[in-house]
């Protein structure tokens, strides 16, 4: 576990995290990894829904929750009680960032309007994550990753060509929404450094889902042609997919004509690169089935391991098709410190994903394990909300914290 007192990129930044499930917590975990103080506000007795999303569990904590909530403090607040709402407002006034994913209009019902923010907490960046935003026919509706994958067209382009539409194996819309949220917060903080003022940033799952279509969306917008499904293939590059070998499976990513010529030579068919139908990538895309079939037949003569050894020596982009376990236990994952161990107060020693970005001067790191529900009530409320020991006892007794 990293030293708690290392200077990190966002050291000194305080974030009030009123999000749950995945997009928001993933955003704030990344901010916490970069050193921000994350105060996670949870519902009394229940907390973030993902605390119960298992099995698997480590002790009483779900692996799902543990995977996206490190480097945070947890407090519980009853926001239906005026005293709980008063504490929340005090915490916001002393923060740099407020992030929430409530239904549109919820904060306004609590009096946390834009005017209140500008008058009482003008320095705060208020980041709002919603399903669809505040305009259009679906304004105010909740958003769910699976439904957004369906609605955005992501499912329509995922799966076998003649098979059913298929969602991605992870909640990619939620994950990318969390990334966009973190990006917007960093942008707003940079603007605040110039203007001295906070602002509101808004991210919707709907917009994220459309944005991650990237080149597929551009293909449609330029050509007007319906986007297709190519299994593990690529709409614009051939050959670029997985292939079964004599033993095992290999993924190839042939990105240019030189690589294709080298591939043809290595599999014993140099004549492919002399054939006009296959010489250039546009021609290979037009003859996708023929190219994929030829490559598949050629690769059947050796094992995936043999081909990978040969191709890597010649600079051919390739990879074994790993299971999740194989990938996480790989030598490369260890070399990149992508698996970390940390001691949790009830679950004991747990393993979790490492941090995928590096800073040469102010490293990101894991300082604290995912918190138990309400574990930081006393420390946070005493230090940041001015709540005395006697008041804490009353608030506990009255079900406010």
C-alpha positions in Angstrom: 0.0 0.0 0.0 1.2 3.5 -0.9 2.4 5.9 1.8 -0.5 8.0 3.0 1.5 11.2 3.1 2.9 11.2 -0.4 2.2 14.4 -2.3 -0.2 13.5 -5.1 -1.5 15.4 -8.1 -4.8 16.5 -6.4 -3.6 16.7 -2.8 -5.6 19.4 -1.1 -8.7 19.0 -3.2 -11.9 18.1 -1.3 -14.8 16.3 -3.0 -18.3 15.7 -1.7 -19.4 12.5 -3.4 -23.1 12.0 -3.4 -23.1 9.3 -6.1 -23.7 5.6 -6.1 -23.5 2.5 -8.3 -20.7 2.9 -10.9 -20.3 6.0 -13.0 -20.0 8.5 -10.1 -18.0 6.3 -7.7 -15.6 5.4 -10.6 -15.0 9.1 -11.2 -14.4 9.9 -7.5 -12.2 6.8 -7.0 -9.9 8.1 -9.8 -9.9 11.6 -8.2 -9.0 9.9 -4.8 -6.3 7.9 -6.5 -4.8 11.2 -7.5 -4.9 12.5 -3.9 -8.2 14.3 -3.6 -10.1 13.9 -0.2 -13.3 12.1 -1.1 -16.2 12.3 1.4 -18.7 9.7 0.3 -22.2 10.5 1.7 -24.4 7.4 2.0 -27.8 6.4 3.1 -28.2 5.3 6.8 -28.2 1.5 7.3 -27.9 0.7 3.6 -25.2 2.8 1.9 -24.3 2.5 -1.8 -26.4 -0.1 -3.5 -23.3 -1.9 -4.6 -22.3 -2.9 -1.1 -24.9 -5.7 -1.5 -24.1 -6.6 -5.1 -22.7 -10.0 -4.7 -21.5 -12.6 -4.5 -18.5 -12.6 -4.4 -18.0 -11.0 -1.0 -14.9 -10.3 1.0 -16.1 -10.5 4.6 -19.4 -8.5 4.5 -18.3 -6.3 1.5 -19.2 -7.0 -2.1 -16.3 -7.2 -4.5 -18.2 -4.8 -6.8 -18.2 -2.1 -4.1 -14.6 -2.8 -3.1 -13.4 -2.4 -6.7 -14.6 1.3 -7.1 -14.5 2.9 -3.6 -11.0 3.0 -2.3 -9.4 6.2 -1.1 -12.7 7.5 0.3 -14.2 8.4 3.6 -17.8 7.3 4.3 -20.4 9.2 6.3 -24.1 8.6 6.6 -26.6 11.4 6.6 -30.4 11.5 6.8 -31.2 14.3 4.4 -34.9 14.2 5.2 -33.9 15.6 8.6 -33.2 19.4 8.5 -30.1 18.8 10.7 -28.7 16.3 8.1 -29.4 18.8 5.3 -27.7 21.6 7.3 -24.6 19.4 7.8 -24.5 18.6 4.0 -24.6 22.3 3.2 -21.8 23.0 5.6 -19.7 20.3 4.0 -20.4 21.6 0.5 -19.4 25.2 1.5 -16.0 23.9 2.6 -15.4 21.7 -0.5 -14.0 22.2 -4.0 -16.2 19.7 -5.8 -19.7 18.4 -5.4 -20.6 15.4 -7.6 -24.1 13.8 -7.6 -26.2 11.5 -9.7 -29.7 12.2 -8.3 -32.8 12.5 -10.4 -33.0 15.9 -12.0 -34.4 18.5 -9.6 -33.6 16.6 -6.3 -30.9 19.0 -5.1 -33.2 22.0 -5.9 -35.9 20.4 -3.6 -33.3 20.5 -0.8 -32.6 24.2 -1.5 -29.3 23.5 -3.2 -30.2 25.6 -6.3 -27.7 27.1 -8.7 -28.3 30.5 -6.9 -27.5 29.0 -3.5 -24.3 27.5 -4.9 -23.3 30.8 -6.4 -24.1 32.7 -3.2 -22.9 30.3 -0.6 -20.3 28.1 -2.3 -19.2 30.0 -5.4 -15.9 28.1 -5.5 -17.5 24.7 -5.8 -17.5 22.7 -9.1 -20.9 21.0 -9.2 -20.8 18.0 -11.4 -24.1 16.3 -12.2 -24.5 12.9 -13.8 -27.9 12.0 -15.2 -29.4 9.6 -17.7 -30.5 12.0 -20.4 -30.1 15.6 -19.1 -32.7 18.3 -18.8 -33.9 18.7 -22.4 -35.6 16.5 -25.0 -38.3 13.9 -24.8 -36.4 11.8 -22.2 -35.4 14.7 -20.0 -35.3 13.7 -16.3 -35.6 10.0 -17.0 -33.2 7.7 -15.2 -30.4 6.0 -17.2 -29.1 2.5 -17.0 -26.0 1.2 -18.7 -27.6 -1.8 -20.3 -30.5 0.2 -21.7 -28.1 3.0 -23.0 -26.0 0.3 -24.7 -29.2 -0.8 -26.5 -30.6 2.7 -27.2 -27.3 4.2 -28.5 -26.6 1.5 -31.1 -23.7 0.0 -29.2 -25.5 -3.3 -28.9 -26.4 -3.3 -32.6 -22.7 -3.2 -33.6 -21.6 -5.8 -31.0 -21.9 -9.5 -31.6 -21.6 -12.0 -34.4 -22.6 -10.7 -37.9 -25.7 -13.0 -38.1 -26.2 -13.3 -34.4 -28.1 -11.3 -31.8 -27.2 -7.8 -30.6 -24.9 -8.1 -27.6 -23.9 -5.8 -24.8 -20.2 -5.4 -23.9 -18.9 -7.5 -21.0 -18.5 -4.5 -18.7 -20.8 -1.5 -18.1 -18.8 0.6 -20.6 -21.3 3.5 -20.7 -21.0 3.9 -16.9 -17.3 3.6 -16.9 -16.8 6.2 -19.7 -19.3 8.5 -18.1 -17.2 8.4 -14.9 -14.1 9.2 -17.0 -15.9 12.1 -18.7 -17.0 13.4 -15.3 -13.5 13.3 -14.0 -12.3 15.1 -17.1 -15.0 17.8 -16.7 -14.0 18.4 -13.1 -10.3 18.8 -13.9 -11.3 21.2 -16.7 -13.5 23.2 -14.4 -10.8 23.3 -11.7 -8.4 24.7 -14.3 -10.9 27.4 -15.3 -11.4 28.2 -11.6 -7.7 28.8 -11.2 -8.1 31.6 -13.7 -11.5 33.0 -12.8 -11.8 32.2 -9.1 -15.3 30.8 -9.7 -16.7 27.3 -9.7 -19.3 26.2 -12.3 -21.7 23.3 -13.1 -20.6 20.5 -15.3 -23.2 18.1 -16.7 -22.6 14.6 -18.0 -25.3 12.2 -19.3 -25.1 8.5 -19.9 -27.0 9.1 -23.2 -24.4 11.5 -24.5 -21.6 9.3 -23.4 -23.1 6.3 -25.1 -23.3 8.2 -28.4 -19.8 9.6 -28.0 -18.1 6.2 -27.6 -19.4 5.2 -31.0 -16.5 7.3 -32.3 -15.3 6.0 -35.7 -18.5 4.0 -36.2 -20.6 7.1 -35.7 -18.3 9.0 -38.1 -18.7 6.2 -40.7 -22.4 6.7 -40.6 -22.4 10.5 -40.5 -20.1 10.6 -43.5 -21.6 7.8 -45.6 -25.2 7.6 -44.4 -24.9 3.8 -44.5 -26.1 1.6 -41.7 -23.4 0.4 -39.3 -23.0 -3.3 -39.3 -21.8 -6.0 -36.9 -18.5 -7.8 -37.6 -18.1 -10.1 -34.6 -14.6 -9.4 -33.4 -13.7 -7.7 -36.7 -13.2 -4.1 -37.4 -15.4 -2.0 -39.8 -12.5 -0.2 -41.4 -9.5 -2.6 -41.1 -8.9 -6.1 -42.4 -7.6 -8.5 -41.1 -8.3 -7.2 -37.6 -10.0 -9.9 -35.5 -9.5 -13.2 -33.6 -8.5 -16.4 -35.4 -8.5 -20.1 -34.2 -5.1 -21.7 -34.7 -4.1 -25.4 -34.7 -4.2 -25.0 -30.9 -5.5 -21.9 -29.1 -6.7 -18.6 -30.4 -4.9 -15.5 -31.5 -5.9 -11.9 -32.1 -4.4 -10.0 -35.1 -4.4 -6.2 -35.6 -3.0 -5.6 -39.1 -3.1 -1.9 -39.4 -1.3 -1.2 -42.6 -0.2 -2.7 -45.9 3.3 -3.4 -44.9 2.2 -5.4 -41.9 -0.1 -7.4 -44.2 2.7 -8.2 -46.6 4.8 -9.4 -43.7 2.0 -11.5 -42.4 1.5 -13.0 -45.8 5.2 -13.9 -46.0 5.3 -15.4 -42.5 2.3 -17.7 -43.1 3.8 -18.9 -46.3 1.7 -17.0 -48.8 3.7 -14.0 -50.1 1.6 -13.9 -53.2 -1.3 -12.4 -51.2 0.4 -9.0 -51.1 0.8 -9.1 -54.9 -2.9 -9.7 -55.5 -4.7 -6.5 -56.3 -7.7 -7.7 -54.2 -5.6 -7.7 -51.0 -2.7 -5.2 -51.6 -4.4 -2.3 -49.9 -6.6 -2.1 -46.8 -9.6 -0.6 -48.7 -9.5 -3.6 -51.0 -9.1 -6.0 -48.1 -12.2 -4.4 -46.5 -14.1 -5.0 -49.7 -12.9 -8.6 -49.7 -13.2 -9.2 -46.0 -14.6 -12.7 -46.1 -11.9 -14.0 -48.5 -9.1 -12.4 -46.5 -10.4 -13.7 -43.1 -10.9 -17.2 -44.5 -7.4 -17.3 -46.1 -5.7 -16.1 -42.9 -7.8 -18.6 -40.8 -6.8 -21.5 -42.9 -3.1 -20.6 -42.8 -3.1 -20.2 -39.0 -4.6 -23.6 -38.5 -1.2 -25.2 -39.2 0.5 -24.1 -36.0 -0.5 -23.3 -32.4 -1.3 -19.8 -31.2 1.9 -19.7 -29.1 4.1 -20.6 -32.1 2.5 -17.9 -34.3 2.8 -15.3 -31.6 6.5 -16.0 -31.1 7.0 -15.7 -34.8 4.9 -12.6 -35.4 6.2 -10.7 -32.4 9.8 -11.1 -33.7 8.7 -9.6 -37.0 6.6 -6.7 -35.5 3.2 -8.1 -36.4 0.6 -6.8 -33.9 -0.8 -9.9 -32.2 -2.0 -11.2 -28.9 -3.1 -14.4 -27.2 -6.8 -14.3 -26.3 -6.7 -14.5 -22.5 -9.3 -15.2 -19.9 -9.8 -12.4 -17.3 -7.9 -14.4 -14.8 -5.0 -15.1 -17.2 -4.8 -11.4 -17.9 -4.8 -10.3 -14.3 -2.2 -12.9 -13.3 0.1 -12.1 -16.2 3.7 -11.1 -15.9 2.9 -7.8 -17.7 0.1 -7.0 -15.2 2.6 -7.5 -12.4 5.3 -5.5 -14.1 2.9 -2.6 -14.5 1.7 -2.8 -10.9 -1.9 -3.4 -12.1 -2.7 -5.6 -9.1 -2.4 -4.0 -5.6 -2.9 -5.5 -2.2 -4.4 -3.6 0.6 -5.6 -4.4 4.1 -9.3 -3.9 4.8 -10.6 -3.6 8.4 -13.1 -6.4 8.1 -12.2 -8.3 4.9 -8.5 -8.6 5.6 -6.0 -8.5 2.8 -7.7 -8.0 -0.5 -6.4 -7.6 -4.0 -7.7 -4.9 -6.3 -6.8 -3.3 -9.7 -3.9 -0.9 -9.7 -3.9 2.6 -11.2 -3.5 2.9 -15.0 -1.8 6.2 -15.2 1.6 7.4 -14.0 3.0 10.7 -12.7 6.7 11.2 -12.5 6.7 13.8 -9.7 3.5 13.4 -7.8 2.4 9.8 -8.1 -1.1 8.5 -7.8 -1.6 5.8 -5.2 -3.8 3.8 -2.9 -3.8 5.2 0.6 -6.9 3.8 2.2 -9.1 0.8 1.6 -12.8 1.1 0.6 -14.6 2.4 3.7 -17.1 0.6 6.0 -20.5 2.3 6.0 -20.3 5.5 8.1 -16.8 4.7 9.3 -15.8 8.4 9.2 -18.9 10.0 10.7 -17.2 11.3 13.8 -13.9 12.4 12.2 -15.5 14.2 9.3 -18.4 15.8 11.1 -16.2 16.9 14.0 -13.5 18.4 11.9 -15.4 19.7 8.8 -18.9 20.4 10.0 -18.2 21.7 13.5 -20.3 19.1 15.2 -19.4 18.6 18.9 -19.1 15.2 20.6 -22.4 15.8 22.5 -24.1 16.8 19.3 -22.8 13.6 17.6 -24.4 11.5 20.3 -27.7 13.2 19.8 -27.5 13.0 16.0 -26.8 9.2 16.3 -29.7 8.7 18.7 -32.1 10.6 16.5 -31.1 8.8 13.3 -29.6 11.8 11.6 -26.2 10.1 11.1 
